[in-house]
Amino acid sequence: MKIVLAYSGGLDTSVLLSWIRETYGNATMIAFCANIGQDDELKGLDRKARKTGASEVYIDDLQEEFARDFIFPMMRAGAIYEGQYFLGTSIARPLIAKRMVEIARQEKADAIAHGATGKGNDQVRFELTAAALAPGLQIIAPWRDERYRKEFPGRQEMIDYCAAKGIPVQASARKPYSMDRNLLHISYEAGILEDPWYDAGDLKNRDYFTTLSVLPEDAPDKPEMVTLEFERGDCVAVNGKALNPLGVMRVLNRLGGKHGVGRVDMVENRFVGMKSRGVYETPGGAILHFAHRQIESLTMDREVMHLRDSLIPRYAELVYYGFWFAPERLALQALVEESQRTVSGTVRVKLYKGGIHAAGRKSPKSLYNPQIAPMEADPTKAYNQDDATGFIRLNGLRLRVNSTVNGAATLSKRR
């Protein structure tokens, strides 16, 4: 049997590689590590995986693809989950799973394996992607296997296993939370964060939750102006410098991190049915999301915007739940792309102490008409205020009829 494993080189996946290999009859193991901007130390990973039992190792830099084909399409949709979460982990999983499927096909593997737990969202994201792209591929999820859970009820058992097997891992003391980093964000959860009352933004936590951004209190006392240029919904330049999507994310992460923007602390609803608390740093994504909305406000037709906006919660759910390659997400994306045809122009934002503030927007596609909007506009050339009388009467017709038949509307009292 040949199996492709999502591999990081840490304690968990090192144990997984060896355990799966033994459990599935001395299976041929192919280790896959995706570089999606996590900034992990990849040096020596190939040698470590082979010493642990891998027959083949893939270490792929997917950062450009991640920014271009996953982050940017999602940003064009304005997606944000439950009003706060920029979907940093969610959007990375389909890319990783997609590449695993590609490797499995190339290597003629029988299965793919992952180390996601049976309580989280990632197991769903990995496996729904596989279902959409390679429905015949077997999935191995050890954390849903009772044999694995019995053998490794805790971290110490994993450390002991590695020592007995001669697996080269450096088992350091566990951090008081878990982390997941990529080009779009870093997330923190579990451990000390399992208490929703715990203040992750306290200044004493400078060393804990400040990987990509400073705390707002530690940000510069002087605001910084940043300009973003958009073409058809995509940011193509920052501060006048043309950049590809990967370059945009790197520059905005640096600028946003410097000023402490994009920090989110929330309790969210997992797809599997439980609530969880997460702390996120998304400096570049927060700026991009905000600026994109600003240029849309100037260039998008009202009804197109309202229609697209009505679908944002659904789109965000599809990303969060793992349905990136589902037909409904692809259909929504087609609508999004059509809505972005005129979303071009320049936005200026001010970054200051954790805040992102609009400081100007302009566009050759602007629908803001200075001949119409001002109160002093010439009525013979643009908007005749007398016309509003009939407009209001027609819109009030059903209200007058309802009031006549059922009585005048009254304020409802809260009970």
GUDOGU-790636 format. One record per residue (C-alpha): residue number from 1; residue in one letter; x, y, z. Coordinates in pm, 1 decimal. Layout:
<NUM; "a"; <X; Y; Z>>
...
//
This chain:
<1; "m"; <0.0; 0.0; 0.0>>
<2; "k"; <125.5; 350.1; -85.5>>
<3; "i"; <16.9; 648.0; 125.7>>
<4; "v"; <74.5; 1026.1; 96.9>>
<5; "l"; <96.3; 1191.8; 440.1>>
<6; "a"; <66.3; 1561.3; 519.7>>
<7; "y"; <395.2; 1602.1; 708.9>>
<8; "s"; <554.2; 1887.0; 905.2>>
<9; "g"; <844.3; 1713.2; 1075.6>>
<10; "g"; <712.2; 1784.5; 1423.2>>
<11; "l"; <634.5; 1532.8; 1694.5>>
<12; "d"; <277.4; 1456.7; 1584.5>>
<13; "t"; <341.9; 1391.1; 1216.0>>
<14; "s"; <666.3; 1204.8; 1288.0>>
<15; "v"; <469.6; 962.9; 1503.8>>
<16; "l"; <198.9; 942.8; 1239.9>>
<17; "l"; <443.4; 857.3; 963.6>>
<18; "s"; <591.7; 567.6; 1156.6>>
<19; "w"; <264.4; 443.0; 1305.7>>
<20; "i"; <75.2; 442.8; 975.1>>
<21; "r"; <363.0; 266.5; 802.8>>
<22; "e"; <358.9; -14.8; 1061.0>>
<23; "t"; <-17.3; -35.4; 1103.5>>
<24; "y"; <-83.6; -63.4; 731.1>>
<25; "g"; <153.0; -351.8; 664.4>>
<26; "n"; <485.2; -177.6; 609.7>>
<27; "a"; <320.8; 67.7; 373.1>>
<28; "t"; <522.0; 283.6; 137.9>>
<29; "m"; <505.4; 632.3; 289.6>>
<30; "i"; <535.1; 953.9; 88.7>>
<31; "a"; <580.0; 1261.4; 307.2>>
<32; "f"; <446.6; 1592.4; 178.2>>
<33; "c"; <517.2; 1934.1; 327.9>>
<34; "a"; <360.5; 2247.0; 180.1>>
<35; "n"; <534.4; 2579.9; 223.3>>
<36; "i"; <244.3; 2824.3; 234.6>>
<37; "g"; <425.5; 3096.6; 423.8>>
<38; "q"; <441.0; 2935.9; 765.7>>
<39; "d"; <806.7; 3035.3; 798.0>>
<40; "d"; <892.9; 2699.8; 952.0>>
<41; "e"; <1245.0; 2568.3; 939.4>>
<42; "l"; <1241.0; 2334.7; 638.0>>
<43; "k"; <1613.4; 2266.3; 639.1>>
<44; "g"; <1681.4; 1898.9; 702.1>>
<45; "l"; <1313.7; 1801.8; 667.9>>
<46; "d"; <1383.7; 1564.0; 378.7>>
<47; "r"; <1648.3; 1374.5; 577.1>>
<48; "k"; <1428.8; 1362.8; 888.0>>
<49; "a"; <1130.6; 1223.5; 696.6>>
<50; "r"; <1338.5; 954.9; 528.7>>
<51; "k"; <1495.8; 852.6; 859.1>>
<52; "t"; <1146.1; 825.1; 1006.7>>
<53; "g"; <1039.7; 587.1; 730.2>>
<54; "a"; <938.8; 789.5; 425.2>>
<55; "s"; <1031.4; 644.3; 87.1>>
<56; "e"; <977.2; 973.6; -92.1>>
<57; "v"; <954.8; 1334.5; 25.7>>
<58; "y"; <790.5; 1634.9; -141.4>>
<59; "i"; <859.7; 1983.0; -6.1>>
<60; "d"; <669.9; 2224.8; -229.8>>
<61; "d"; <663.4; 2603.6; -220.6>>
<62; "l"; <296.6; 2684.5; -286.3>>
<63; "q"; <298.9; 3046.0; -171.2>>
<64; "e"; <237.6; 3203.5; -512.7>>
<65; "e"; <-47.4; 2965.8; -589.2>>
<66; "f"; <-191.9; 3022.3; -243.1>>
<67; "a"; <-201.4; 3399.2; -285.8>>
<68; "r"; <-315.4; 3400.3; -649.4>>
<69; "d"; <-569.9; 3118.2; -663.7>>
<70; "f"; <-702.6; 3101.4; -309.6>>
<71; "i"; <-652.7; 3421.2; -104.0>>
<72; "f"; <-726.9; 3670.5; -382.0>>
<73; "p"; <-1046.8; 3503.1; -513.5>>
<74; "m"; <-1174.3; 3488.7; -155.6>>
<75; "m"; <-1090.2; 3856.1; -102.6>>
<76; "r"; <-1277.4; 3946.3; -422.7>>
<77; "a"; <-1580.9; 3785.9; -260.6>>
<78; "g"; <-1535.0; 3995.4; 55.0>>
<79; "a"; <-1561.9; 3676.0; 258.9>>
<80; "i"; <-1541.4; 3688.5; 636.1>>
<81; "y"; <-1680.7; 3422.4; 870.3>>
<82; "e"; <-1922.0; 3525.3; 1145.6>>
<83; "g"; <-1828.4; 3888.0; 1093.3>>
<84; "q"; <-1472.5; 3852.5; 1228.1>>
<85; "y"; <-1265.1; 3563.1; 1096.9>>
<86; "f"; <-1064.5; 3620.0; 777.6>>
<87; "l"; <-1055.2; 3242.8; 709.3>>
<88; "g"; <-677.2; 3211.0; 715.4>>
<89; "t"; <-657.8; 2842.2; 809.4>>
<90; "s"; <-975.4; 2750.5; 624.2>>
<91; "i"; <-855.6; 2871.2; 283.6>>
<92; "a"; <-516.8; 2696.6; 314.6>>
<93; "r"; <-651.2; 2343.4; 363.6>>
<94; "p"; <-801.2; 2292.3; 15.7>>
<95; "l"; <-470.5; 2392.5; -142.1>>
<96; "i"; <-275.5; 2144.5; 71.6>>
<97; "a"; <-527.2; 1868.0; 2.5>>
<98; "k"; <-528.2; 1948.3; -369.5>>
<99; "r"; <-151.8; 1906.7; -387.3>>
<100; "m"; <-172.4; 1581.8; -189.3>>
<101; "v"; <-419.4; 1447.1; -445.5>>
<102; "e"; <-187.8; 1550.3; -728.8>>
<103; "i"; <105.6; 1371.7; -565.4>>
<104; "a"; <-109.5; 1065.1; -498.6>>
<105; "r"; <-199.3; 1046.5; -866.8>>
<106; "q"; <159.2; 1101.0; -974.8>>
<107; "e"; <287.7; 832.5; -737.9>>
<108; "k"; <-11.4; 602.2; -797.1>>
<109; "a"; <-81.6; 602.3; -423.8>>
<110; "d"; <-378.7; 427.3; -266.5>>
<111; "a"; <-453.1; 678.9; 8.0>>
<112; "i"; <-378.0; 1013.0; 164.4>>
<113; "a"; <-338.6; 1063.4; 539.1>>
<114; "h"; <-361.7; 1362.1; 771.5>>
<115; "g"; <-316.3; 1436.1; 1139.5>>
<116; "a"; <-627.9; 1645.2; 1194.6>>
<117; "t"; <-822.4; 1555.0; 1507.2>>
<118; "g"; <-1176.0; 1423.2; 1508.8>>
<119; "k"; <-1300.8; 1736.3; 1686.9>>
<120; "g"; <-1183.9; 2003.2; 1443.5>>
<121; "n"; <-1269.3; 2153.9; 1107.8>>
<122; "d"; <-951.9; 2054.2; 923.9>>
<123; "q"; <-1045.5; 1688.3; 890.4>>
<124; "v"; <-1355.4; 1796.5; 701.0>>
<125; "r"; <-1166.7; 2040.3; 477.7>>
<126; "f"; <-903.9; 1783.6; 379.0>>
<127; "e"; <-1152.6; 1511.0; 309.2>>
<128; "l"; <-1415.0; 1716.7; 126.4>>
<129; "t"; <-1141.5; 1838.6; -107.2>>
<130; "a"; <-1036.3; 1479.4; -171.3>>
<131; "a"; <-1397.8; 1380.3; -229.0>>
<132; "a"; <-1434.9; 1652.3; -492.7>>
<133; "l"; <-1102.5; 1591.3; -669.0>>
<134; "a"; <-1035.9; 1218.8; -622.8>>
<135; "p"; <-1345.5; 1036.0; -495.7>>
<136; "g"; <-1178.9; 694.5; -520.6>>
<137; "l"; <-884.7; 783.6; -298.8>>
<138; "q"; <-879.7; 627.6; 47.9>>
<139; "i"; <-850.4; 857.2; 351.3>>
<140; "i"; <-652.6; 763.8; 661.9>>
<141; "a"; <-725.4; 973.2; 972.8>>
<142; "p"; <-546.5; 815.8; 1272.4>>
<143; "w"; <-705.3; 1045.0; 1530.0>>
<144; "r"; <-1039.7; 884.7; 1441.0>>
<145; "d"; <-887.2; 539.6; 1487.2>>
<146; "e"; <-938.5; 401.6; 1839.0>>
<147; "r"; <-613.4; 204.0; 1814.1>>
<148; "y"; <-415.9; 524.7; 1770.3>>
<149; "r"; <-592.7; 711.3; 2050.3>>
<150; "k"; <-535.8; 423.4; 2293.5>>
<151; "e"; <-166.5; 404.1; 2210.7>>
<152; "f"; <-114.3; 782.5; 2234.1>>
<153; "p"; <-342.0; 929.5; 2500.7>>
<154; "g"; <-91.9; 1211.2; 2561.5>>
<155; "r"; <220.8; 1384.5; 2442.4>>
<156; "q"; <452.8; 1185.3; 2667.0>>
<157; "e"; <352.1; 859.9; 2499.5>>
<158; "m"; <448.1; 1012.7; 2165.0>>
<159; "i"; <787.4; 1119.8; 2299.1>>
<160; "d"; <848.3; 772.2; 2439.2>>
<161; "y"; <746.6; 613.9; 2108.4>>
<162; "c"; <992.7; 829.1; 1913.8>>
<163; "a"; <1271.3; 744.9; 2157.8>>
<164; "a"; <1202.1; 372.7; 2125.4>>
<165; "k"; <1190.5; 389.9; 1745.6>>
<166; "g"; <1489.3; 619.5; 1708.0>>
<167; "i"; <1276.9; 884.3; 1539.8>>
<168; "p"; <1469.0; 1215.9; 1524.3>>
<169; "v"; <1240.2; 1468.9; 1691.2>>
<170; "q"; <1320.5; 1747.9; 1930.0>>
<171; "a"; <1049.0; 1725.2; 2192.3>>
<172; "s"; <1043.3; 2062.2; 2362.2>>
<173; "a"; <802.2; 2173.0; 2630.5>>
<174; "r"; <456.7; 2222.2; 2492.1>>
<175; "k"; <351.4; 2582.4; 2442.6>>
<176; "p"; <41.4; 2686.5; 2637.7>>
<177; "y"; <-158.7; 2694.6; 2311.6>>
<178; "s"; <-144.7; 2555.0; 1956.9>>
<179; "m"; <-45.1; 2761.1; 1652.2>>
<180; "d"; <-98.1; 2745.4; 1277.2>>
<181; "r"; <70.9; 2994.6; 1046.0>>
<182; "n"; <57.8; 3072.4; 676.2>>
<183; "l"; <83.5; 3366.0; 436.5>>
<184; "l"; <-258.2; 3503.7; 534.2>>
<185; "h"; <-251.3; 3471.2; 912.7>>
<186; "i"; <-147.6; 3291.6; 1227.0>>
<187; "s"; <-400.7; 3130.3; 1458.9>>
<188; "y"; <-376.8; 3042.8; 1826.3>>
<189; "e"; <-615.8; 2812.2; 2008.6>>
<190; "a"; <-647.7; 2557.6; 2290.6>>
<191; "g"; <-445.6; 2557.4; 2612.2>>
<192; "i"; <-470.6; 2882.7; 2802.8>>
<193; "l"; <-713.6; 3016.5; 2540.3>>
<194; "e"; <-979.8; 2762.8; 2630.3>>
<195; "d"; <-1099.5; 3008.5; 2894.3>>
<196; "p"; <-1299.6; 3272.1; 2699.7>>
<197; "w"; <-1237.6; 3522.1; 2982.1>>
<198; "y"; <-859.2; 3503.5; 2938.7>>
<199; "d"; <-728.8; 3829.6; 2792.2>>
<200; "a"; <-496.7; 3744.7; 2503.4>>
<201; "g"; <-443.1; 4115.7; 2438.3>>
<202; "d"; <-298.8; 4191.0; 2778.8>>
<203; "l"; <39.1; 4359.8; 2755.0>>
<204; "k"; <195.8; 4080.0; 2958.2>>
<205; "n"; <123.0; 3850.9; 2661.2>>
<206; "r"; <359.6; 4032.8; 2425.1>>
<207; "d"; <564.0; 3716.2; 2384.6>>
<208; "y"; <263.9; 3492.6; 2321.1>>
<209; "f"; <37.9; 3643.2; 2056.0>>
<210; "t"; <256.7; 3881.2; 1858.7>>
<211; "t"; <410.1; 3668.9; 1585.0>>
<212; "l"; <289.9; 3877.5; 1289.8>>
<213; "s"; <182.4; 4199.2; 1460.3>>
<214; "v"; <249.5; 4410.0; 1763.7>>
<215; "l"; <-12.2; 4488.2; 2023.4>>
<216; "p"; <-184.4; 4819.1; 1938.9>>
<217; "e"; <-33.5; 4976.6; 2250.0>>
<218; "d"; <313.4; 4900.3; 2112.8>>
<219; "a"; <243.2; 5034.8; 1763.2>>
<220; "p"; <403.2; 5360.7; 1644.0>>
<221; "d"; <253.9; 5684.1; 1776.7>>
<222; "k"; <249.6; 5825.7; 1424.6>>
<223; "p"; <-4.2; 5701.7; 1165.7>>
<224; "e"; <109.8; 5572.2; 827.8>>
<225; "m"; <-62.4; 5624.5; 492.6>>
<226; "v"; <-76.8; 5332.9; 249.0>>
<227; "t"; <-216.2; 5335.3; -104.8>>
<228; "l"; <-350.7; 5024.9; -276.7>>
<229; "e"; <-427.8; 5009.2; -649.3>>
<230; "f"; <-694.5; 4769.2; -771.5>>
<231; "e"; <-777.6; 4616.7; -1109.0>>
<232; "r"; <-1096.1; 4409.7; -1143.0>>
<233; "g"; <-1106.1; 4350.5; -768.4>>
<234; "d"; <-740.6; 4253.6; -722.6>>
<235; "c"; <-475.5; 4465.9; -555.3>>
<236; "v"; <-196.0; 4507.5; -811.2>>
<237; "a"; <22.7; 4770.3; -643.6>>
<238; "v"; <104.0; 4902.0; -296.3>>
<239; "n"; <240.8; 5254.6; -247.6>>
<240; "g"; <289.9; 5283.5; -621.1>>
<241; "k"; <491.3; 4964.9; -662.3>>
<242; "a"; <346.4; 4695.3; -889.6>>
<243; "l"; <330.2; 4357.7; -713.5>>
<244; "n"; <195.4; 4010.9; -777.2>>
<245; "p"; <-48.8; 3864.7; -519.8>>
<246; "l"; <230.7; 3708.0; -316.2>>
<247; "g"; <419.2; 4038.4; -309.6>>
<248; "v"; <104.2; 4223.8; -204.5>>
<249; "m"; <50.2; 3990.4; 89.4>>
<250; "r"; <409.3; 4016.2; 205.7>>
<251; "v"; <416.1; 4396.7; 194.0>>
<252; "l"; <77.1; 4437.6; 359.8>>
<253; "n"; <167.0; 4187.9; 631.7>>
<254; "r"; <473.2; 4392.1; 714.3>>
<255; "l"; <287.5; 4723.9; 716.5>>
<256; "g"; <-13.2; 4591.5; 904.2>>
<257; "g"; <197.5; 4405.8; 1156.4>>
<258; "k"; <395.1; 4719.4; 1233.1>>
<259; "h"; <73.6; 4900.4; 1329.1>>
<260; "g"; <-100.3; 4613.8; 1509.1>>
<261; "v"; <-394.0; 4580.1; 1270.9>>
<262; "g"; <-591.8; 4265.9; 1194.5>>
<263; "r"; <-591.4; 4120.1; 1545.1>>
<264; "v"; <-904.2; 3917.2; 1620.8>>
<265; "d"; <-1012.4; 3735.7; 1936.3>>
<266; "m"; <-1338.5; 3547.8; 1890.0>>
<267; "v"; <-1553.3; 3251.1; 1986.1>>
<268; "e"; <-1659.2; 3080.3; 1664.8>>
<269; "n"; <-1891.0; 2797.7; 1565.8>>
<270; "r"; <-1706.2; 2497.7; 1429.4>>
<271; "f"; <-1863.6; 2293.1; 1151.3>>
<272; "v"; <-1868.1; 1982.4; 1373.3>>
<273; "g"; <-2108.3; 2154.9; 1613.4>>
<274; "m"; <-1903.5; 2295.3; 1900.9>>
<275; "k"; <-1787.6; 2645.3; 1984.0>>
<276; "s"; <-1416.8; 2721.2; 2002.6>>
<277; "r"; <-1212.2; 3025.6; 2093.3>>
<278; "g"; <-947.5; 3146.8; 1853.4>>
<279; "v"; <-700.9; 3435.9; 1847.4>>
<280; "y"; <-586.0; 3547.0; 1503.3>>
<281; "e"; <-331.9; 3782.8; 1353.4>>
<282; "t"; <-421.3; 3877.2; 993.9>>
<283; "p"; <-245.2; 4209.5; 931.3>>
<284; "g"; <-218.8; 4208.2; 552.2>>
<285; "g"; <-552.3; 4036.9; 497.9>>
<286; "a"; <-732.5; 4290.4; 714.9>>
<287; "i"; <-592.0; 4581.6; 512.7>>
<288; "l"; <-673.2; 4413.9; 182.1>>
<289; "h"; <-1028.1; 4329.4; 290.7>>
<290; "f"; <-1092.3; 4685.2; 411.4>>
<291; "a"; <-941.4; 4858.0; 108.0>>
<292; "h"; <-1123.8; 4628.8; -132.6>>
<293; "r"; <-1452.4; 4728.3; 24.9>>
<294; "q"; <-1363.5; 5095.0; -9.7>>
<295; "i"; <-1300.9; 5072.0; -385.3>>
<296; "e"; <-1617.4; 4865.7; -425.9>>
<297; "s"; <-1817.9; 5139.5; -253.7>>
<298; "l"; <-1709.9; 5377.3; -528.6>>
<299; "t"; <-1736.6; 5151.5; -833.5>>
<300; "m"; <-2001.6; 4882.0; -778.7>>
<301; "d"; <-2363.6; 4919.4; -878.1>>
<302; "r"; <-2593.5; 4925.9; -574.7>>
<303; "e"; <-2801.7; 4621.4; -663.6>>
<304; "v"; <-2497.0; 4418.2; -765.6>>
<305; "m"; <-2331.5; 4505.7; -434.5>>
<306; "h"; <-2637.6; 4420.1; -229.2>>
<307; "l"; <-2682.4; 4089.8; -410.7>>
<308; "r"; <-2318.1; 3995.1; -363.6>>
<309; "d"; <-2327.7; 4108.5; -0.3>>
<310; "s"; <-2629.4; 3888.9; 68.1>>
<311; "l"; <-2418.4; 3590.8; -39.5>>
<312; "i"; <-2106.9; 3670.6; 166.1>>
<313; "p"; <-2219.0; 3469.5; 473.3>>
<314; "r"; <-2290.3; 3169.5; 252.6>>
<315; "y"; <-1960.3; 3201.1; 65.2>>
<316; "a"; <-1768.8; 3233.7; 393.2>>
<317; "e"; <-1944.0; 2926.3; 532.3>>
<318; "l"; <-1846.6; 2724.7; 225.6>>
<319; "v"; <-1481.4; 2820.4; 275.2>>
<320; "y"; <-1492.5; 2757.3; 650.7>>
<321; "y"; <-1667.6; 2421.5; 614.0>>
<322; "g"; <-1432.0; 2298.1; 341.8>>
<323; "f"; <-1648.3; 2320.5; 29.8>>
<324; "w"; <-1395.2; 2517.1; -176.7>>
<325; "f"; <-1420.6; 2277.2; -470.7>>
<326; "a"; <-1796.2; 2225.2; -439.9>>
<327; "p"; <-2016.2; 2329.7; -735.2>>
<328; "e"; <-2204.7; 2586.8; -528.5>>
<329; "r"; <-1883.8; 2770.4; -433.3>>
<330; "l"; <-1771.7; 2769.1; -796.2>>
<331; "a"; <-2110.7; 2907.4; -899.0>>
<332; "l"; <-2087.9; 3184.2; -639.2>>
<333; "q"; <-1735.3; 3261.5; -756.9>>
<334; "a"; <-1864.5; 3314.1; -1111.4>>
<335; "l"; <-2106.7; 3575.8; -978.0>>
<336; "v"; <-1825.2; 3735.6; -777.8>>
<337; "e"; <-1601.8; 3760.7; -1084.7>>
<338; "e"; <-1877.1; 3931.5; -1281.6>>
<339; "s"; <-1932.5; 4177.4; -995.8>>
<340; "q"; <-1563.7; 4273.6; -998.8>>
<341; "r"; <-1536.9; 4384.0; -1363.1>>
<342; "t"; <-1551.9; 4753.5; -1272.7>>
<343; "v"; <-1376.3; 4736.4; -933.3>>
<344; "s"; <-1063.9; 4929.8; -1030.2>>
<345; "g"; <-900.3; 5233.9; -879.3>>
<346; "t"; <-690.7; 5354.1; -587.0>>
<347; "v"; <-761.1; 5349.0; -214.4>>
<348; "r"; <-567.1; 5533.7; 54.1>>
<349; "v"; <-583.6; 5403.3; 409.8>>
<350; "k"; <-438.1; 5524.9; 736.6>>
<351; "l"; <-293.0; 5268.4; 976.2>>
<352; "y"; <-279.9; 5370.4; 1339.3>>
<353; "k"; <-272.4; 5182.8; 1669.8>>
<354; "g"; <-456.7; 4874.0; 1549.3>>
<355; "g"; <-700.1; 5066.3; 1330.8>>
<356; "i"; <-748.5; 5086.3; 953.9>>
<357; "h"; <-912.4; 5411.8; 845.1>>
<358; "a"; <-1029.4; 5524.8; 502.9>>
<359; "a"; <-835.2; 5828.2; 381.3>>
<360; "g"; <-949.8; 5851.8; 20.3>>
<361; "r"; <-1056.8; 5658.6; -284.4>>
<362; "k"; <-1061.1; 5741.2; -656.7>>
<363; "s"; <-1134.0; 5556.1; -978.4>>
<364; "p"; <-1189.1; 5610.5; -1350.7>>
<365; "k"; <-1483.2; 5371.9; -1298.1>>
<366; "s"; <-1633.1; 5582.8; -1019.6>>
<367; "l"; <-2012.8; 5586.9; -1000.9>>
<368; "y"; <-2003.1; 5884.3; -765.9>>
<369; "n"; <-2131.8; 6171.8; -978.0>>
<370; "p"; <-2048.5; 6520.3; -845.5>>
<371; "q"; <-2315.8; 6659.6; -1079.3>>
<372; "i"; <-2583.2; 6465.4; -887.0>>
<373; "a"; <-2481.3; 6420.9; -524.6>>
<374; "p"; <-2432.0; 6781.9; -402.3>>
<375; "m"; <-2736.2; 6966.7; -268.7>>
<376; "e"; <-2653.9; 7257.4; -501.4>>
<377; "a"; <-2654.2; 7045.4; -820.0>>
<378; "d"; <-2840.9; 7195.0; -1117.4>>
<379; "p"; <-3179.4; 7013.3; -1129.7>>
<380; "t"; <-3206.9; 7064.2; -1503.7>>
<381; "k"; <-2888.0; 6864.7; -1564.9>>
<382; "a"; <-2904.3; 6572.4; -1325.8>>
<383; "y"; <-3146.5; 6512.7; -1040.6>>
<384; "n"; <-3473.1; 6698.0; -1000.0>>
<385; "q"; <-3576.4; 6685.7; -635.4>>
<386; "d"; <-3940.5; 6729.0; -735.8>>
<387; "d"; <-3926.7; 6376.8; -879.3>>
<388; "a"; <-3885.0; 6233.3; -529.2>>
<389; "t"; <-4248.0; 6315.3; -443.5>>
<390; "g"; <-4388.3; 6053.3; -677.2>>
<391; "f"; <-4112.9; 5807.9; -587.5>>
<392; "i"; <-4200.9; 5829.0; -216.7>>
<393; "r"; <-4576.8; 5811.3; -280.8>>
<394; "l"; <-4540.4; 5494.1; -485.1>>
<395; "n"; <-4318.7; 5331.0; -221.9>>
<396; "g"; <-4560.8; 5432.5; 51.6>>
<397; "l"; <-4868.2; 5295.1; -128.9>>
<398; "r"; <-4862.8; 4949.1; 28.9>>
<399; "l"; <-4798.9; 5101.2; 373.4>>
<400; "r"; <-5105.0; 5325.5; 341.8>>
<401; "v"; <-5321.1; 5034.0; 223.0>>
<402; "n"; <-5200.6; 4811.5; 508.3>>
<403; "s"; <-5261.4; 5084.1; 764.5>>
<404; "t"; <-5612.4; 5147.0; 631.2>>
<405; "v"; <-5705.6; 4778.3; 650.4>>
<406; "n"; <-5519.0; 4668.1; 964.1>>
<407; "g"; <-5470.3; 4988.2; 1158.6>>
<408; "a"; <-5170.1; 5211.1; 1199.9>>
<409; "a"; <-4838.3; 5048.9; 1288.6>>
<410; "t"; <-4733.8; 5069.2; 1653.6>>
<411; "l"; <-4407.2; 5012.2; 1829.6>>
<412; "s"; <-4387.5; 4657.8; 1964.8>>
<413; "k"; <-4301.0; 4625.3; 2332.5>>
<414; "r"; <-4025.4; 4392.2; 2442.3>>
<415; "r"; <-4148.9; 4114.1; 2666.5>>
//
